[in-house]
Amino acid sequence: MRRIALFLFPLLLLACSKDKEQPRVQLKVNYTSGFYKGCFRIVVKDSATQDVLDDQTVSPNRARDEAGEGAFVNVGVFQREGWSKKVQATVSAHEFSCDKDTEGLLKGKQVGDAATVELDFPGEGLGATRDLTFTTPDPDHDGYLSAANGGTDCDDTDEMRNPSQQEICDDKDNNCAGGVDEGLPKVPMFRDGDGDGVGGEAIQHCVPAEGVRGYATVGGDCKDDDADIAPGKADICDDKDNNCNGDTDENDDKKWYLDNDGDGVPEGPAHVVRCTSPGPKYMKYPSGPPFDCDDADARRAPNKQELCDGIDNNCASDNGVAIDETFPTKGSSCAQGCGTIQCASETSVACNAPEPDLYYQDQDGDGDGVATVIPDVNPKIVCQGELPPASGYALGQDGDCDDRDSARSSIQAELCDGIDNNCSNGVADEPASCGGTLKQVASHHLSSDNQQWNTVSVHASGYPVWVAGENGKLAVRRSASAKFESFSFGDPATPAPTDGSLAIRPNNCGDIDWRVSWMDSSGRVFLGGASGTLAVHNGTADPCALGGTGQSAVVTGLVGFGTTGDPVLYVTDSTGRIFRWILGGAVTELEDNAVNYYGLHGLREEFLLAVGGTTGSGSGQRFRSYAVTPGGAATPTSGVHSSNVEGNARAVWMGTDNKACAVGENGAVWRWNGGTPWTRVEPPGGPVTSSFSSVVMRYDAENAQNPLNEHCYMVDSSTNGRLRRLTPSGTWGSGPDLQTNARLHDLAIAPTGDVWVVGEGGRVFHYPEP
């Protein structure tokens, strides 16, 4: 049999002739893409004799197909020398591959009809190309076509199922022999319908191949169509018996509670039972009660911290009790009753009112009260915004050591006055810079026990100071460092002074019992005494000028006016007369009345105060004021006093135009505040029977804040005479302390603070005396 050469293009083989190209034709075999493992058979016959010239196979060009260049193969037919120019080519498609059996036949079944074409060789070179097309769909690319397409593949979607496959245990007809897993040994197994590794139904089955699902060697699955259910499974909340123990969701909290206010505690006890949340406001609450007492208010829940806000935050209240209970002081009184403790923030409380003003009893009006507690009386609690007490109280001061004495308090600066002004435990005048204390003056001319000093006058500057008394006694001290000089009648010249005092002066004013005195701005002393005698001594070698009222009565009052030149003086006597005394002129009587005068004082010529008393029917103290026309008449007005005391008023002193004090016999003391009424003051230390002999009201016109302003100093004529001080509030002050064993008759106080007291036995006391 003659053969021709078949070649797959693009390979070209040339004939042996060197002069011309060997004649050939080309077949283009087209097929369905994906037919990678099949085979094409090409049989070439002589068109005239039908002799088979060649029988060849060719496989599909997989590389070209997968590259997207087209599903075809080219076959070239070359004419051999001496062959006919016409041949017949028959092409058929076969399954499986181009392998042949022992008889040389293709193993794969032919699919579809073969295609035959007539080929004409050209004289030389390449002739016409003939296209042949075969329908060979092979979706699983295993080289086998489905029966519908003339093949033997029993499942053209599974490359593991075709006639060339070996049967394995996978529940498939792998070899397309019409059986499943045929011939394979079987063992006891369980059908695992849900693929969870645990079977349900017990069966006999071959051992599944690797990757085959649906069978298990372990049984017991109570629901083999649900992979979430099998023995040994963890129980989850899904409304299933996951572990096949007969219970559903036995370990899961399926209760959902509504937490409407989102505070983490539901209203309960109502709940919804399910695995998934019913909505965004639902929550798990495994702890159970207590539930929210108010699920509409996120500020209230049993687990909340109790805040100070008037709300039962922790749901502990019972009918309104136990609200804000962690703030036990809330609502209690504070600011000493002016407020209540209220919430200041959510975590703190504070009083809703400021501390009140505390007013302490201040009877002496010095701005410092006492600390002694008297319910509803002292201290006075005045809430902010309320009116303070009308009077008698000091704001915020309670350190007064003597609330009867306006010269003593814890807020008072210490002064040179012999008084413990600043309440320093009774220590007066600290620091010790006042130059001395209140004590008896030691001087040669004051040493006679038979001397009785009845009156003392002091210059506004503090010196000189004159003392006068019984039997014409008269002495002067010109400065703090000087000794007293004597102008006394009858004092012996020997022995001579040994204390540095000057010898007695001879120019005395006679043997007169001097009762009153007054000093003018030049230092002259004016004297009044027994039998209406008046005198003037200038403290020099000049003789004493003597005169009188022209009456036999004792001069009991003497006061002068004028700061330059000769003063104008007014005089009273014990029979009720009042006189005007002009130096160098006559003494003029201005009035005579039934009052026995014992005291006279004034701050200006136009207004005078006189005190005394009457005897017999209607006896008692008398108080008169005089409106004086300088150089003219003196018009009296009788004063009114609160009650009579047996005896007479003995002395009077004005501190201001409308302030005065008067003293008298049997412990009588009065104050006057202008007008006509005189008010009696209770005597110090209970009933006092001794008679007060003199009084002075202090007033520092240059310093209205002086704590001693309007204080009245007085002495008494008892055998244990004392110096006493009456405060403006009518209480008795402490200090300066002077208690003697002699009768005291008069005192004088200079604006400088110098205090002079005179009495019997030649006693003269001075503050401050070194």
C-alpha positions, 0 to 999 in steps of 0.5 A, spaced: 500 500 500 502 506 498 502 512 503 502 519 503 505 523 508 501 527 513 504 533 517 501 537 522 502 544 520 506 549 521 511 544 520 513 543 513 517 538 510 520 539 503 521 533 497 527 531 495 527 535 489 532 541 490 528 545 484 521 546 486 517 545 492 513 538 494 505 539 492 501 539 498 494 540 501 491 542 508 486 540 512 483 545 518 479 540 523 475 545 527 472 542 534 468 544 540 473 548 545 474 544 551 475 537 547 482 536 550 483 529 551 479 526 545 482 524 538 481 525 530 483 519 525 485 521 518 484 516 513 487 518 506 484 513 500 486 514 492 480 517 489 480 512 483 481 505 487 479 507 494 486 504 496 488 506 503 494 511 502 495 512 510 491 512 516 493 517 522 491 520 528 492 527 531 490 530 538 487 536 539 491 542 540 490 544 547 495 549 548 492 553 542 485 552 545 486 554 552 490 560 549 484 562 546 487 562 539 482 557 536 479 550 537 482 547 531 488 543 528 492 543 521 493 537 517 498 537 511 497 532 506 504 531 501 503 528 495 508 522 493 512 521 487 508 517 482 501 518 486 495 520 483 493 528 483 486 526 487 485 523 494 480 522 498 481 524 506 476 521 511 476 525 518 472 522 524 472 524 532 473 519 537 473 519 545 478 518 550 485 519 546 489 516 540 491 510 544 490 503 540 488 496 542 492 490 541 489 490 534 491 497 532 484 500 533 482 506 537 480 505 544 475 511 544 468 510 541 467 515 534 462 520 536 458 523 531 459 522 523 466 522 519 467 527 514 470 526 507 473 531 502 476 530 496 483 533 495 486 535 489 494 536 489 497 542 485 502 542 480 507 544 486 507 548 493 500 549 497 494 547 494 487 549 497 485 549 505 479 545 506 475 546 513 472 540 517 468 542 523 466 537 529 461 538 534 465 535 540 462 538 547 466 536 553 464 540 559 468 536 564 474 536 559 475 528 560 475 526 553 468 523 553 462 526 550 455 525 553 450 520 550 446 526 547 452 527 543 454 520 541 459 519 547 459 514 553 460 519 558 454 518 563 456 525 567 459 530 562 459 535 568 464 530 572 471 528 570 471 523 575 465 519 571 467 516 565 468 509 562 476 510 563 475 511 571 476 506 576 470 505 581 471 508 588 466 509 594 463 515 593 456 514 591 457 515 584 457 511 577 465 512 576 466 507 570 459 509 567 457 501 568 450 502 570 452 501 578 454 505 584 460 503 588 459 496 585 464 490 587 467 494 593 467 491 600 462 494 605 463 495 613 458 498 618 457 505 618 452 511 619 449 516 614 451 523 616 446 527 612 448 534 615 455 532 615 457 534 622 461 528 623 456 524 627 451 519 623 444 517 624 441 511 621 446 505 621 448 502 614 452 497 611 457 501 606 463 501 603 469 505 606 468 512 603 474 515 598 477 521 601 473 527 600 466 523 600 461 526 605 455 524 608 458 518 612 460 517 619 463 512 623 460 515 629 452 514 630 447 517 635 445 524 631 438 525 634 437 530 628 441 528 622 439 533 617 442 539 622 449 540 622 448 544 629 445 538 632 449 532 634 452 529 641 458 533 644 456 539 641 456 545 645 449 548 647 448 555 644 442 559 644 438 557 637 432 554 639 435 547 638 437 541 642 445 542 640 448 536 644 442 531 643 441 531 651 433 532 650 433 539 652 433 545 648 438 551 650 438 549 657 444 553 659 442 559 656 439 565 658 433 566 654 430 572 658 429 579 655 427 585 659 425 591 657 430 597 659 426 603 657 430 608 660 437 605 658 440 605 665 442 598 665 436 595 670 430 593 666 423 594 669 421 587 670 419 582 672 415 581 665 420 579 660 420 576 653 423 569 652 427 568 646 435 567 643 435 573 640 434 580 642 426 583 641 429 590 640 434 595 641 431 597 648 431 589 651 437 586 655 439 580 659 438 581 666 441 574 669 441 577 676 434 578 677 430 582 682 431 588 684 428 591 678 428 598 676 423 602 680 422 607 675 424 605 668 422 612 665 428 615 668 435 613 667 437 617 674 433 612 678 435 604 678 437 599 684 444 600 682 445 607 682 449 611 687 444 615 691 446 623 689 443 629 692 438 631 687 431 630 691 430 623 687 430 616 689 436 614 685 438 607 688 430 605 689 431 605 696 425 609 698 419 607 701 413 612 701 418 618 700 422 616 706 430 614 704 431 620 698 438 622 699 439 618 705 447 618 704 446 625 705 444 625 712 445 632 714 440 635 708 434 638 711 437 640 718 438 647 721 444 650 719 447 657 720 445 657 727 438 657 725 438 661 719 438 656 713 437 649 712 442 644 709 441 643 702 444 639 696 450 644 693 451 639 687 450 631 686 455 629 691 455 634 696 451 639 701 451 646 703 448 651 707 443 655 703 444 661 708 450 665 710 452 665 717 448 670 721 451 676 724 452 675 732 450 681 736 453 680 743 450 684 749 454 691 750 451 694 755 456 699 756 456 701 748 463 700 747 462 696 741 465 690 745 460 685 748 460 679 753 461 672 751 456 669 756 450 665 753 443 667 755 438 663 751 435 668 746 438 674 749 446 673 748 448 672 743 442 675 738 443 671 732 441 676 726 440 672 719 443 676 713 438 681 711 434 681 717 434 688 722 439 688 727 438 689 734 436 696 735 441 698 741 445 695 746 449 690 742 455 689 739 456 686 732 461 680 732 465 682 738 464 678 745 471 679 749 469 685 753 471 683 760 467 689 764 460 690 760 459 695 765 465 700 763 465 703 756 473 704 758 474 697 758 474 692 752 478 687 748 478 692 742 480 698 746 487 700 746 491 701 752 491 709 755 494 712 760 488 713 765 490 708 770 484 703 767 485 696 764 482 699 758 484 693 753 482 687 758 489 685 759 488 681 766 487 687 770 494 690 768 493 697 767 497 702 762 501 697 759 506 698 756 509 702 763 510 709 759 505 713 763 510 716 768 507 713 774 501 710 778 495 713 782 498 714 789 499 719 794 504 725 793 510 725 798 512 733 799 514 737 805 508 741 805 503 736 804 505 732 810 502 735 816 496 731 819 492 737 821 492 739 814 485 738 811 485 739 803 478 741 801 479 743 794 483 742 788 484 746 781 488 744 775 490 747 769 488 745 762 495 743 760 496 739 767 500 744 771 500 748 775 495 745 780 493 748 786 490 745 793 487 749 798 483 747 805 482 749 812 485 754 816 488 758 810 492 752 807 494 753 800 499 750 796 501 749 788 505 744 784 508 748 778 511 741 774 511 734 774 518 734 777 517 740 782 515 739 789 509 743 792 510 750 794 506 752 800 502 759 801 499 756 807 497 760 813 500 758 819 505 753 817 511 753 821 517 755 818 521 750 821 524 745 821 526 747 814 524 742 808 529 736 807 526 733 800 528 739 796 521 743 797 522 751 797 521 754 804 514 756 806 512 763 802 509 768 807 504 771 802 498 767 804 491 769 803 489 769 811 486 764 816 480 762 811 477 755 811 477 755 803 472 750 800 472 751 793 477 754 787 478 755 780 484 756 776 484 761 770 489 760 763 494 764 766 495 759 772 492 764 778 487 761 783 481 763 785 478 761 792 472 761 795 471 760 803 467 761 809 464 768 811 463 769 803 470 770 803 473 770 796 481 771 794 486 771 788 493 768 788 498 768 782 503 764 785 508 769 785 511 774 791 505 778 790 500 779 796 494 775 795 488 779 793 482 778 798 474 780 797 468 777 799 460 776 797 458 781 803 454 775 806 456 771 811 454 764 808 460 760 806 462 760 798 460 753 796 461 754 788 466 757 784 466 757 776 470 762 771 470 764 764 474 767 759 481 765 756 485 772 756 485 777 761 481 777 767 475 772 767 468 773 769 466 768 775 460 766 778 459 764 785 454 761 790 453 760 797 450 756 802 444 760 803 442 760 796 445 766 793 448 766 786 453 772 784 457 775 779 464 777 780 468 781 776 475 782 778 477 790 780 469 791 780 464 789 785 461 782 787 454 782 784 448 778 787 444 775 781 439 771 785 437 769 792 432 763 793 431 758 798 435 753 796 442 751 800 447 751 794 453 746 795 455 746 787 456 750 781 458 749 774 458 751 767 462 750 760 460 757 758 457 764 761 450 763 758 448 757 762 450 754 769 448 749 773 447 749 781 445 744 786 443 743 793 437 742 797 433 745 802 431 743 810 424 743 813 418 742 810 419 739 803 426 738 804 431 734 799 435 735 793 434 741 789 437 742 781 437 749 778 439 751 771 441 759 770 440 762 763 445 768 764 445 774 760 453 776 760 453 782 764 445 782 766 440 777 769 441 770 771 434 767 770 433 760 774 429 754 772 428 748 777 430 741 775 426 735 776 429 729 779 426 722 779 426 721 787 429 724 793 434 722 797 435 724 805 440 730 804 443 735 799 446 735 792 453 736 794 457 737 787 455 738 779 459 738 773 458 739 766 461 735 761 458 738 755 452 743 754 447 737 755 451 732 759 452 733 767 453 729 773 451 731 780 452 727 787 450 728 794 449 725 801 447 718 802 450 715 796 446 719 791 448 720 784 444 723 778 445 724 771 442 730 766 442 729 759 439 736 758 432 739 759 430 739 766 429 731 768 435 729 773 435 721 773 438 718 779 443 712 778 443 706 783 449 707 788 455 702 787 456 696 790 449 696 793 446 701 798 452 707 800 450 711 806 457 715 805 456 722 802 459 724 795 463 730 796 465 732 789 464 730 781 467 731 775 465 729 768 470 727 763 470 730 756 475 731 751 473 736 746 479 734 741 477 727 741 470 725 741 472 717 740 476 718 747 473 712 751 472 716 757 468 721 754 462 723 759 465 718 764 463 721 771 469 721 777 467 722 784 470 721 791 466 720 797 467 723 804 467 717 808 472 715 813 475 710 807 474 715 802 474 712 795 475 714 787 469 712 783 467 712 776 460 712 773 460 710 765 455 713 761 450 707 761 449 708 768 454 702 770 460 703 775 467 702 772 473 699 774 479 703 776 483 707 777 483 704 784 484 709 790 481 707 796 484 711 802 483 711 810 481 718 810 475 722 807 476 725 800 473 732 799 475 734 792 478 732 785 480 735 779 482 732 772 486 735 766 484 734 759 491 731 759 488 725 763 492 728 770 487 726 776 488 730 783 484 728 789 485 731 796 482 730 803 483 730 810 490 729 813 494 732 808 492 727 803 493 729 796 493 723 790 495 724 783 495 720 777 500 719 774 505 720 780 512 717 779 
